[in-house]
Protein backbone atom coordinates (compact mmCIF):
# COMPACT_ATOMS: atom_id res chain seq x y z
CA UNK A 1 0.00 0.00 0.00
CA UNK A 2 2.85 2.35 0.82
CA UNK A 3 4.53 1.71 -2.40
CA UNK A 4 1.44 2.51 -4.37
CA UNK A 5 1.04 5.67 -2.43
CA UNK A 6 4.53 6.68 -3.17
CA UNK A 7 4.09 5.99 -6.85
CA UNK A 8 0.93 8.06 -6.97
CA UNK A 9 2.71 10.82 -5.16
CA UNK A 10 5.58 10.66 -7.51
CA UNK A 11 3.31 10.68 -10.54
CA UNK A 12 1.35 13.78 -9.38
CA UNK A 13 3.98 16.45 -9.95
CA UNK A 14 4.59 15.12 -13.37
CA UNK A 15 0.93 15.55 -14.23
CA UNK A 16 0.83 19.07 -12.83
CA UNK A 17 3.93 20.09 -14.69
CA UNK A 18 2.44 18.81 -17.91
CA UNK A 19 -0.69 20.95 -17.43
CA UNK A 20 1.33 24.08 -16.68
CA UNK A 21 3.60 23.41 -19.57
CA UNK A 22 0.65 22.99 -21.89
CA UNK A 23 -0.77 26.39 -20.78
CA UNK A 24 2.51 28.26 -21.34
CA UNK A 25 3.22 26.92 -24.85
CA UNK A 26 1.94 29.25 -27.63
CA UNK A 27 -0.11 27.50 -30.33
CA UNK A 28 1.19 27.56 -33.89
CA UNK A 29 -1.71 29.71 -35.06
CA UNK A 30 -0.89 32.42 -32.53
CA UNK A 31 2.71 32.41 -33.67
CA UNK A 32 1.57 32.80 -37.25
CA UNK A 33 -0.69 35.80 -36.41
CA UNK A 34 2.07 37.53 -34.46
CA UNK A 35 4.49 36.96 -37.31
CA UNK A 36 1.99 38.44 -39.78
CA UNK A 37 1.38 41.50 -37.55
CA UNK A 38 5.09 42.12 -37.27
CA UNK A 39 5.50 41.83 -41.03
CA UNK A 40 2.61 44.29 -41.55
CA UNK A 41 4.13 46.79 -39.15
CA UNK A 42 7.49 46.40 -40.81
CA UNK A 43 5.85 47.11 -44.19
CA UNK A 44 3.79 50.11 -43.03
CA UNK A 45 6.54 51.93 -41.23
CA UNK A 46 8.77 52.38 -44.27
CA UNK A 47 5.76 53.47 -46.36
CA UNK A 48 4.84 56.16 -43.83
CA UNK A 49 8.37 57.35 -43.69
CA UNK A 50 8.51 57.50 -47.47
CA UNK A 51 5.27 59.61 -47.59
CA UNK A 52 6.63 62.18 -45.15
CA UNK A 53 9.96 62.61 -46.82
CA UNK A 54 8.58 62.50 -50.45
CA UNK A 55 9.61 65.52 -52.57
CA UNK A 56 7.49 66.75 -55.51
CA UNK A 57 8.99 66.98 -58.93
CA UNK A 58 8.66 70.17 -61.02
CA UNK A 59 5.93 68.72 -63.31
CA UNK A 60 3.74 68.27 -60.22
CA UNK A 61 4.27 71.90 -59.22
CA UNK A 62 3.52 72.96 -62.78
CA UNK A 63 0.31 70.95 -62.82
CA UNK A 64 -0.83 72.44 -59.50
CA UNK A 65 -0.05 75.95 -60.74
CA UNK A 66 -1.94 75.29 -63.97
CA UNK A 67 -4.98 73.98 -62.08
CA UNK A 68 -4.94 76.98 -59.75
CA UNK A 69 -4.57 79.38 -62.69
CA UNK A 70 -7.38 77.63 -64.57
CA UNK A 71 -9.70 77.90 -61.55
CA UNK A 72 -8.98 81.62 -61.14
CA UNK A 73 -9.30 82.26 -64.86
CA UNK A 74 -12.63 80.44 -65.11
CA UNK A 75 -13.88 82.36 -62.10
CA UNK A 76 -12.85 85.58 -63.78
CA UNK A 77 -14.65 84.58 -66.99
CA UNK A 78 -17.79 83.68 -65.07
CA UNK A 79 -17.77 87.00 -63.19
CA UNK A 80 -17.07 88.93 -66.38
CA UNK A 81 -19.91 87.15 -68.17
CA UNK A 82 -22.27 87.86 -65.28
CA UNK A 83 -21.25 91.53 -65.27
CA UNK A 84 -21.75 91.71 -69.05
CA UNK A 85 -25.27 90.34 -68.70
CA UNK A 86 -26.06 92.83 -65.92
CA UNK A 87 -24.70 95.76 -67.95
CA UNK A 88 -26.61 94.61 -71.01
CA UNK A 89 -29.80 94.44 -68.97
CA UNK A 90 -29.19 97.94 -67.60
CA UNK A 91 -28.55 99.31 -71.09
CA UNK A 92 -31.76 97.70 -72.33
CA UNK A 93 -33.64 99.25 -69.42
CA UNK A 94 -32.26 102.72 -70.20
CA UNK A 95 -33.17 102.39 -73.88
CA UNK A 96 -36.68 101.24 -73.00
CA UNK A 97 -37.18 104.31 -70.83
CA UNK A 98 -35.68 106.56 -73.48
CA UNK A 99 -38.03 105.14 -76.12
CA UNK A 100 -40.95 105.87 -73.79
CA UNK A 101 -39.67 109.46 -73.36
CA UNK A 102 -39.34 109.91 -77.11
CA UNK A 103 -42.88 108.68 -77.67
CA UNK A 104 -44.11 111.17 -75.10
CA UNK A 105 -41.96 113.91 -76.68
CA UNK A 106 -43.42 113.36 -80.15
CA UNK A 107 -46.93 113.61 -78.73
CA UNK A 108 -46.04 116.75 -76.76
CA UNK A 109 -44.31 118.43 -79.68
CA UNK A 110 -47.33 117.76 -81.91
CA UNK A 111 -49.54 119.45 -79.34
CA UNK A 112 -47.13 122.34 -79.06
CA UNK A 113 -46.79 122.73 -82.82
CA UNK A 114 -50.54 122.94 -83.19
CA UNK A 115 -50.92 125.80 -80.74
CA UNK A 116 -47.77 127.65 -81.76
CA UNK A 117 -48.93 127.58 -85.36
CA UNK A 118 -52.37 128.75 -84.25
CA UNK A 119 -50.96 131.66 -82.23
CA UNK A 120 -48.61 132.52 -85.09
CA UNK A 121 -51.53 132.67 -87.53
CA UNK A 122 -53.54 134.84 -85.12
CA UNK A 123 -50.64 137.28 -84.74
CA UNK A 124 -50.28 137.42 -88.50
CA UNK A 125 -53.99 138.26 -88.80
CA UNK A 126 -53.68 140.94 -86.11
CA UNK A 127 -50.83 142.58 -88.04
CA UNK A 128 -53.06 142.77 -91.10
CA UNK A 129 -55.29 145.29 -89.29
CA UNK A 130 -54.21 148.83 -90.32
CA UNK A 131 -53.14 151.04 -87.44
CA UNK A 132 -55.01 154.04 -88.77
CA UNK A 133 -58.31 152.14 -88.58
CA UNK A 134 -58.02 151.02 -84.96
CA UNK A 135 -60.38 153.78 -83.78
CA UNK A 136 -63.18 151.92 -85.53
CA UNK A 137 -64.94 149.66 -82.99
CA UNK A 138 -65.42 146.76 -85.40
CA UNK A 139 -61.78 146.97 -86.46
CA UNK A 140 -60.75 146.99 -82.81
CA UNK A 141 -62.80 143.83 -82.26
CA UNK A 142 -60.98 142.10 -85.11
CA UNK A 143 -57.54 143.06 -83.80
CA UNK A 144 -58.52 142.14 -80.24
CA UNK A 145 -59.88 138.75 -81.32
CA UNK A 146 -56.62 137.80 -83.01
CA UNK A 147 -54.32 139.23 -80.35
CA UNK A 148 -56.09 137.80 -77.29
CA UNK A 149 -55.07 134.09 -77.73
CA UNK A 150 -51.38 135.02 -77.65
CA UNK A 151 -51.91 137.28 -74.64
CA UNK A 152 -53.86 134.57 -72.79
CA UNK A 153 -51.52 131.63 -73.15
CA UNK A 154 -47.97 130.91 -74.31
CA UNK A 155 -47.22 127.27 -75.01
CA UNK A 156 -43.66 125.91 -74.80
CA UNK A 157 -42.30 122.47 -75.58
CA UNK A 158 -40.16 120.84 -72.89
CA UNK A 159 -38.68 117.38 -73.35
CA UNK A 160 -39.15 114.49 -70.94
CA UNK A 161 -35.59 114.48 -69.64
CA UNK A 162 -35.57 111.89 -66.82
CA UNK A 163 -33.79 109.21 -68.84
CA UNK A 164 -31.33 111.48 -70.65
CA UNK A 165 -30.37 112.98 -67.28
CA UNK A 166 -29.66 109.48 -65.91
CA UNK A 167 -27.69 108.56 -69.02
CA UNK A 168 -25.49 111.63 -68.72
CA UNK A 169 -24.97 110.90 -65.02
CA UNK A 170 -23.32 107.55 -65.86
CA UNK A 171 -25.88 105.50 -67.72
CA UNK A 172 -24.03 105.89 -71.02
CA UNK A 173 -21.28 103.66 -69.56
CA UNK A 174 -23.60 100.67 -69.95
CA UNK A 175 -24.33 101.33 -73.64
CA UNK A 176 -21.51 99.81 -75.70
CA UNK A 177 -22.88 100.83 -79.09
CA UNK A 178 -21.13 104.11 -79.89
CA UNK A 179 -23.52 104.85 -82.76
CA UNK A 180 -26.45 104.69 -80.35
CA UNK A 181 -24.71 107.01 -77.90
CA UNK A 182 -23.83 109.51 -80.65
CA UNK A 183 -27.38 109.46 -82.05
CA UNK A 184 -28.89 110.15 -78.62
CA UNK A 185 -26.47 112.98 -77.89
CA UNK A 186 -27.06 114.58 -81.28
CA UNK A 187 -30.81 114.75 -80.70
CA UNK A 188 -30.59 116.25 -77.24
CA UNK A 189 -27.84 118.66 -78.21
CA UNK A 190 -30.10 119.90 -80.98
CA UNK A 191 -32.93 120.34 -78.51
CA UNK A 192 -30.82 122.41 -76.12
CA UNK A 193 -29.59 124.65 -78.91
CA UNK A 194 -33.15 125.14 -80.16
CA UNK A 195 -34.60 125.68 -76.67
CA UNK A 196 -33.15 129.18 -76.76
CA UNK A 197 -36.19 130.05 -78.90
CA UNK A 198 -38.51 129.25 -76.01
CA UNK A 199 -36.61 131.60 -73.72
CA UNK A 200 -36.75 134.34 -76.32
CA UNK A 201 -40.48 133.72 -76.86
CA UNK A 202 -41.13 134.39 -73.20
CA UNK A 203 -39.08 137.57 -73.32
CA UNK A 204 -41.16 138.78 -76.25
CA UNK A 205 -44.38 137.76 -74.53
CA UNK A 206 -43.76 139.76 -71.35
CA UNK A 207 -42.72 142.85 -73.31
CA UNK A 208 -45.81 142.64 -75.51
CA UNK A 209 -48.16 141.88 -72.60
CA UNK A 210 -46.99 144.98 -70.71
CA UNK A 211 -47.29 147.12 -73.82
CA UNK A 212 -50.80 145.82 -74.50
CA UNK A 213 -51.85 146.71 -70.95
CA UNK A 214 -50.70 150.28 -71.57
CA UNK A 215 -52.78 150.59 -74.76
CA UNK A 216 -55.82 148.40 -74.15
CA UNK A 217 -58.26 147.27 -71.52
CA UNK A 218 -57.10 143.63 -71.18
CA UNK A 219 -59.06 140.83 -69.43
CA UNK A 220 -57.78 138.22 -67.00
CA UNK A 221 -55.73 135.72 -69.04
CA UNK A 222 -57.18 132.27 -69.67
CA UNK A 223 -56.61 129.72 -66.91
CA UNK A 224 -55.80 126.88 -69.30
CA UNK A 225 -55.04 126.61 -72.98
CA UNK A 226 -58.32 124.77 -73.49
CA UNK A 227 -60.36 127.72 -72.24
CA UNK A 228 -62.55 129.38 -74.85
CA UNK A 229 -60.64 132.61 -75.51
CA UNK A 230 -63.18 134.29 -77.85
CA UNK A 231 -65.69 134.53 -75.01
CA UNK A 232 -63.46 137.27 -73.57
CA UNK A 233 -63.73 139.35 -76.73
CA UNK A 234 -65.83 142.43 -76.04
CA UNK A 235 -68.42 143.01 -78.74
CA UNK A 236 -68.99 146.60 -79.93
CA UNK A 237 -67.00 148.04 -77.08
CA UNK A 238 -63.95 150.22 -77.27
CA UNK A 239 -60.89 148.36 -75.99
CA UNK A 240 -58.13 150.81 -76.81
CA UNK A 241 -57.67 153.30 -73.99
CA UNK A 242 -54.86 155.19 -75.72
CA UNK A 243 -54.45 156.07 -79.37
CA UNK A 244 -50.79 156.92 -79.24
CA UNK A 245 -49.71 156.19 -82.83
CA UNK A 246 -45.94 155.94 -82.11
CA UNK A 247 -46.70 153.61 -79.17
CA UNK A 248 -49.04 151.50 -81.32
CA UNK A 249 -46.41 151.31 -84.06
CA UNK A 250 -43.92 150.11 -81.50
CA UNK A 251 -46.54 147.61 -80.32
CA UNK A 252 -46.92 146.29 -83.88
CA UNK A 253 -43.14 146.02 -84.23
CA UNK A 254 -42.98 143.93 -81.07
CA UNK A 255 -45.73 141.64 -82.40
CA UNK A 256 -43.83 141.16 -85.65
CA UNK A 257 -40.73 140.25 -83.66
CA UNK A 258 -42.70 137.71 -81.62
CA UNK A 259 -44.20 136.25 -84.79
CA UNK A 260 -40.71 135.83 -86.26
CA UNK A 261 -39.59 134.07 -83.10
CA UNK A 262 -42.65 131.82 -83.33
CA UNK A 263 -41.76 130.91 -86.92
CA UNK A 264 -38.23 129.93 -85.84
CA UNK A 265 -39.60 127.95 -82.90
CA UNK A 266 -42.06 126.09 -85.11
CA UNK A 267 -39.30 125.19 -87.55
CA UNK A 268 -37.06 123.93 -84.72
CA UNK A 269 -39.87 121.87 -83.22
CA UNK A 270 -40.59 120.27 -86.59
CA UNK A 271 -36.91 119.36 -86.92
CA UNK A 272 -36.85 117.93 -83.42
CA UNK A 273 -39.96 115.89 -84.18
CA UNK A 274 -38.39 114.33 -87.28
CA UNK A 275 -35.09 113.65 -85.53
CA UNK A 276 -36.90 112.11 -82.54
CA UNK A 277 -38.97 109.88 -84.82
CA UNK A 278 -35.85 108.65 -86.65
CA UNK A 279 -34.06 107.96 -83.36
CA UNK A 280 -37.15 106.18 -82.02
CA UNK A 281 -37.31 103.87 -85.03
CA UNK A 282 -33.56 103.22 -84.86
CA UNK A 283 -33.58 102.32 -81.15
CA UNK A 284 -36.62 100.08 -81.50
CA UNK A 285 -34.93 98.19 -84.31
CA UNK A 286 -31.51 98.03 -82.64
CA UNK A 287 -32.89 96.74 -79.32
CA UNK A 288 -35.86 94.81 -80.69
CA UNK A 289 -38.43 96.99 -78.95
CA UNK A 290 -42.00 97.80 -79.88
C-alpha positions as CSV (number, residue, x, y, z in Angstrom):
1,X,0.0,0.0,0.0
2,X,2.8,2.3,0.8
3,X,4.5,1.7,-2.4
4,X,1.4,2.5,-4.4
5,X,1.0,5.7,-2.4
6,X,4.5,6.7,-3.2
7,X,4.1,6.0,-6.8
8,X,0.9,8.1,-7.0
9,X,2.7,10.8,-5.2
10,X,5.6,10.7,-7.5
11,X,3.3,10.7,-10.5
12,X,1.3,13.8,-9.4
13,X,4.0,16.4,-9.9
14,X,4.6,15.1,-13.4
15,X,0.9,15.6,-14.2
16,X,0.8,19.1,-12.8
17,X,3.9,20.1,-14.7
18,X,2.4,18.8,-17.9
19,X,-0.7,20.9,-17.4
20,X,1.3,24.1,-16.7
21,X,3.6,23.4,-19.6
22,X,0.7,23.0,-21.9
23,X,-0.8,26.4,-20.8
24,X,2.5,28.3,-21.3
25,X,3.2,26.9,-24.8
26,X,1.9,29.3,-27.6
27,X,-0.1,27.5,-30.3
28,X,1.2,27.6,-33.9
29,X,-1.7,29.7,-35.1
30,X,-0.9,32.4,-32.5
31,X,2.7,32.4,-33.7
32,X,1.6,32.8,-37.2
33,X,-0.7,35.8,-36.4
34,X,2.1,37.5,-34.5
35,X,4.5,37.0,-37.3
36,X,2.0,38.4,-39.8
37,X,1.4,41.5,-37.5
38,X,5.1,42.1,-37.3
39,X,5.5,41.8,-41.0
40,X,2.6,44.3,-41.6
41,X,4.1,46.8,-39.1
42,X,7.5,46.4,-40.8
43,X,5.8,47.1,-44.2
44,X,3.8,50.1,-43.0
45,X,6.5,51.9,-41.2
46,X,8.8,52.4,-44.3
47,X,5.8,53.5,-46.4
48,X,4.8,56.2,-43.8
49,X,8.4,57.4,-43.7
50,X,8.5,57.5,-47.5
51,X,5.3,59.6,-47.6
52,X,6.6,62.2,-45.2
53,X,10.0,62.6,-46.8
54,X,8.6,62.5,-50.4
55,X,9.6,65.5,-52.6
56,X,7.5,66.8,-55.5
57,X,9.0,67.0,-58.9
58,X,8.7,70.2,-61.0
59,X,5.9,68.7,-63.3
60,X,3.7,68.3,-60.2
61,X,4.3,71.9,-59.2
62,X,3.5,73.0,-62.8
63,X,0.3,71.0,-62.8
64,X,-0.8,72.4,-59.5
65,X,-0.1,76.0,-60.7
66,X,-1.9,75.3,-64.0
67,X,-5.0,74.0,-62.1
68,X,-4.9,77.0,-59.8
69,X,-4.6,79.4,-62.7
70,X,-7.4,77.6,-64.6
71,X,-9.7,77.9,-61.6
72,X,-9.0,81.6,-61.1
73,X,-9.3,82.3,-64.9
74,X,-12.6,80.4,-65.1
75,X,-13.9,82.4,-62.1
76,X,-12.8,85.6,-63.8
77,X,-14.6,84.6,-67.0
78,X,-17.8,83.7,-65.1
79,X,-17.8,87.0,-63.2
80,X,-17.1,88.9,-66.4
81,X,-19.9,87.1,-68.2
82,X,-22.3,87.9,-65.3
83,X,-21.2,91.5,-65.3
84,X,-21.7,91.7,-69.0
85,X,-25.3,90.3,-68.7
86,X,-26.1,92.8,-65.9
87,X,-24.7,95.8,-67.9
88,X,-26.6,94.6,-71.0
89,X,-29.8,94.4,-69.0
90,X,-29.2,97.9,-67.6
91,X,-28.6,99.3,-71.1
92,X,-31.8,97.7,-72.3
93,X,-33.6,99.2,-69.4
94,X,-32.3,102.7,-70.2
95,X,-33.2,102.4,-73.9
96,X,-36.7,101.2,-73.0
97,X,-37.2,104.3,-70.8
98,X,-35.7,106.6,-73.5
99,X,-38.0,105.1,-76.1
100,X,-41.0,105.9,-73.8
101,X,-39.7,109.5,-73.4
102,X,-39.3,109.9,-77.1
103,X,-42.9,108.7,-77.7
104,X,-44.1,111.2,-75.1
105,X,-42.0,113.9,-76.7
106,X,-43.4,113.4,-80.2
107,X,-46.9,113.6,-78.7
108,X,-46.0,116.8,-76.8
109,X,-44.3,118.4,-79.7
110,X,-47.3,117.8,-81.9
111,X,-49.5,119.4,-79.3
112,X,-47.1,122.3,-79.1
113,X,-46.8,122.7,-82.8
114,X,-50.5,122.9,-83.2
115,X,-50.9,125.8,-80.7
116,X,-47.8,127.6,-81.8
117,X,-48.9,127.6,-85.4
118,X,-52.4,128.7,-84.3
119,X,-51.0,131.7,-82.2
120,X,-48.6,132.5,-85.1
121,X,-51.5,132.7,-87.5
122,X,-53.5,134.8,-85.1
123,X,-50.6,137.3,-84.7
124,X,-50.3,137.4,-88.5
125,X,-54.0,138.3,-88.8
126,X,-53.7,140.9,-86.1
127,X,-50.8,142.6,-88.0
128,X,-53.1,142.8,-91.1
129,X,-55.3,145.3,-89.3
130,X,-54.2,148.8,-90.3
131,X,-53.1,151.0,-87.4
132,X,-55.0,154.0,-88.8
133,X,-58.3,152.1,-88.6
134,X,-58.0,151.0,-85.0
135,X,-60.4,153.8,-83.8
136,X,-63.2,151.9,-85.5
137,X,-64.9,149.7,-83.0
138,X,-65.4,146.8,-85.4
139,X,-61.8,147.0,-86.5
140,X,-60.7,147.0,-82.8
141,X,-62.8,143.8,-82.3
142,X,-61.0,142.1,-85.1
143,X,-57.5,143.1,-83.8
144,X,-58.5,142.1,-80.2
145,X,-59.9,138.7,-81.3
146,X,-56.6,137.8,-83.0
147,X,-54.3,139.2,-80.3
148,X,-56.1,137.8,-77.3
149,X,-55.1,134.1,-77.7
150,X,-51.4,135.0,-77.6
151,X,-51.9,137.3,-74.6
152,X,-53.9,134.6,-72.8
153,X,-51.5,131.6,-73.2
154,X,-48.0,130.9,-74.3
155,X,-47.2,127.3,-75.0
156,X,-43.7,125.9,-74.8
157,X,-42.3,122.5,-75.6
158,X,-40.2,120.8,-72.9
159,X,-38.7,117.4,-73.3
160,X,-39.2,114.5,-70.9
161,X,-35.6,114.5,-69.6
162,X,-35.6,111.9,-66.8
163,X,-33.8,109.2,-68.8
164,X,-31.3,111.5,-70.6
165,X,-30.4,113.0,-67.3
166,X,-29.7,109.5,-65.9
167,X,-27.7,108.6,-69.0
168,X,-25.5,111.6,-68.7
169,X,-25.0,110.9,-65.0
170,X,-23.3,107.6,-65.9
171,X,-25.9,105.5,-67.7
172,X,-24.0,105.9,-71.0
173,X,-21.3,103.7,-69.6
174,X,-23.6,100.7,-70.0
175,X,-24.3,101.3,-73.6
176,X,-21.5,99.8,-75.7
177,X,-22.9,100.8,-79.1
178,X,-21.1,104.1,-79.9
179,X,-23.5,104.8,-82.8
180,X,-26.5,104.7,-80.3
181,X,-24.7,107.0,-77.9
182,X,-23.8,109.5,-80.7
183,X,-27.4,109.5,-82.0
184,X,-28.9,110.1,-78.6
185,X,-26.5,113.0,-77.9
186,X,-27.1,114.6,-81.3
187,X,-30.8,114.7,-80.7
188,X,-30.6,116.3,-77.2
189,X,-27.8,118.7,-78.2
190,X,-30.1,119.9,-81.0
191,X,-32.9,120.3,-78.5
192,X,-30.8,122.4,-76.1
193,X,-29.6,124.7,-78.9
194,X,-33.2,125.1,-80.2
195,X,-34.6,125.7,-76.7
196,X,-33.1,129.2,-76.8
197,X,-36.2,130.1,-78.9
198,X,-38.5,129.3,-76.0
199,X,-36.6,131.6,-73.7
200,X,-36.8,134.3,-76.3
201,X,-40.5,133.7,-76.9
202,X,-41.1,134.4,-73.2
203,X,-39.1,137.6,-73.3
204,X,-41.2,138.8,-76.2
205,X,-44.4,137.8,-74.5
206,X,-43.8,139.8,-71.4
207,X,-42.7,142.9,-73.3
208,X,-45.8,142.6,-75.5
209,X,-48.2,141.9,-72.6
210,X,-47.0,145.0,-70.7
211,X,-47.3,147.1,-73.8
212,X,-50.8,145.8,-74.5
213,X,-51.8,146.7,-70.9
214,X,-50.7,150.3,-71.6
215,X,-52.8,150.6,-74.8
216,X,-55.8,148.4,-74.1
217,X,-58.3,147.3,-71.5
218,X,-57.1,143.6,-71.2
219,X,-59.1,140.8,-69.4
220,X,-57.8,138.2,-67.0
221,X,-55.7,135.7,-69.0
222,X,-57.2,132.3,-69.7
223,X,-56.6,129.7,-66.9
224,X,-55.8,126.9,-69.3
225,X,-55.0,126.6,-73.0
226,X,-58.3,124.8,-73.5
227,X,-60.4,127.7,-72.2
228,X,-62.6,129.4,-74.9
229,X,-60.6,132.6,-75.5
230,X,-63.2,134.3,-77.9
231,X,-65.7,134.5,-75.0
232,X,-63.5,137.3,-73.6
233,X,-63.7,139.3,-76.7
234,X,-65.8,142.4,-76.0
235,X,-68.4,143.0,-78.7
236,X,-69.0,146.6,-79.9
237,X,-67.0,148.0,-77.1
238,X,-64.0,150.2,-77.3
239,X,-60.9,148.4,-76.0
240,X,-58.1,150.8,-76.8
241,X,-57.7,153.3,-74.0
242,X,-54.9,155.2,-75.7
243,X,-54.4,156.1,-79.4
244,X,-50.8,156.9,-79.2
245,X,-49.7,156.2,-82.8
246,X,-45.9,155.9,-82.1
247,X,-46.7,153.6,-79.2
248,X,-49.0,151.5,-81.3
249,X,-46.4,151.3,-84.1
250,X,-43.9,150.1,-81.5
251,X,-46.5,147.6,-80.3
252,X,-46.9,146.3,-83.9
253,X,-43.1,146.0,-84.2
254,X,-43.0,143.9,-81.1
255,X,-45.7,141.6,-82.4
256,X,-43.8,141.2,-85.7
257,X,-40.7,140.2,-83.7
258,X,-42.7,137.7,-81.6
259,X,-44.2,136.3,-84.8
260,X,-40.7,135.8,-86.3
261,X,-39.6,134.1,-83.1
262,X,-42.7,131.8,-83.3
263,X,-41.8,130.9,-86.9
264,X,-38.2,129.9,-85.8
265,X,-39.6,128.0,-82.9
266,X,-42.1,126.1,-85.1
267,X,-39.3,125.2,-87.6
268,X,-37.1,123.9,-84.7
269,X,-39.9,121.9,-83.2
270,X,-40.6,120.3,-86.6
271,X,-36.9,119.4,-86.9
272,X,-36.9,117.9,-83.4
273,X,-40.0,115.9,-84.2
274,X,-38.4,114.3,-87.3
275,X,-35.1,113.6,-85.5
276,X,-36.9,112.1,-82.5
277,X,-39.0,109.9,-84.8
278,X,-35.9,108.6,-86.6
279,X,-34.1,108.0,-83.4
280,X,-37.1,106.2,-82.0
281,X,-37.3,103.9,-85.0
282,X,-33.6,103.2,-84.9
283,X,-33.6,102.3,-81.2
284,X,-36.6,100.1,-81.5
285,X,-34.9,98.2,-84.3
286,X,-31.5,98.0,-82.6
287,X,-32.9,96.7,-79.3
288,X,-35.9,94.8,-80.7
289,X,-38.4,97.0,-79.0
290,X,-42.0,97.8,-79.9
